Amino acid sequence: MRCPSCGAIYEVSEMQFMGSQDGYFLLSMTCRECSLPVWVNFFAGNSDKVIVSDLTVTEVDILNREPISDNEVIDFHIGLKKFDGNFKKAFKVK
């Protein structure tokens, strides 16, 4: 695999295994030439499907969160109904 920024070929020593689940594997790689950090998610199980991903660290963290509850959806809906369009007021830091 080549670095998407400078084109250098990644060496095995630049790859770090982060984890796996159900045939999916996550690697973290840092380019030795330009220091670009890259996360690689790939599937290595028995399937005809190939999934290509360019997840960021933040996106990987989001995937590990709990599902949104019914009450959270209801609260969000109520908040939208009450919203008057004033973003400055809505996002005012207390």
Secondary structure, DSSP 8 states (H G I E B T S, - for coil): -B-TTT--B--GGGEEEEEEETTEEEEEEE-TTT--EEEEEEE-SS-S----B---HHHHHHHTS----HHHHHHHHHHHHH--S-HHHHT---
